[in-house]
Amino acid sequence: MKGGLLAEAVEQSLTGCNLGFIVYRSSSPEETLNLCKVCHANVLVMEVVREGVWKLSERLKIRNEIKNLGLDCKILLLIDEREDEMLAADVRQAVKDQLVDNFIYASVSPTYLAGVIDTL
């Protein structure tokens, strides 16, 4: 996640939801693929923003690398729909095109986020 505060909030929400999630945080997008391999991740949550290494095209590159390695890891994108409606539409289209498994808006409750991850 781009913002440390958001990443920390998501981590705390997931570890405190009593669904048995083990949460790992990547310190950078470059570390994400390796962390998924080492931890045998089954769900990867990535924030998407308009610029930088967190943009959709970069997130899809990570997704492609995970799939090319044969990792059985679902991809969930997190987007702030209020900040960038067009980017949110692009993320929804990525789900429709089956490039990622699901998306979630940053404005949802932590309980809802945990529930979506649990269904993946």
Secondary structure as GFF3:
##gff-version 3
##sequence-region A 1 120
A	DSSP	alpha_helix	4	15	.	.	.	ID=ss1
A	DSSP	alpha_helix	29	39	.	.	.	ID=ss2
A	DSSP	beta_strand	43	48	.	.	.	ID=ss3
A	DSSP	three_ten_helix	52	54	.	.	.	ID=ss4
A	DSSP	alpha_helix	56	68	.	.	.	ID=ss5
A	DSSP	beta_strand	74	79	.	.	.	ID=ss6
A	DSSP	alpha_helix	85	96	.	.	.	ID=ss7
A	DSSP	beta_strand	102	105	.	.	.	ID=ss8
A	DSSP	alpha_helix	110	119	.	.	.	ID=ss9
###
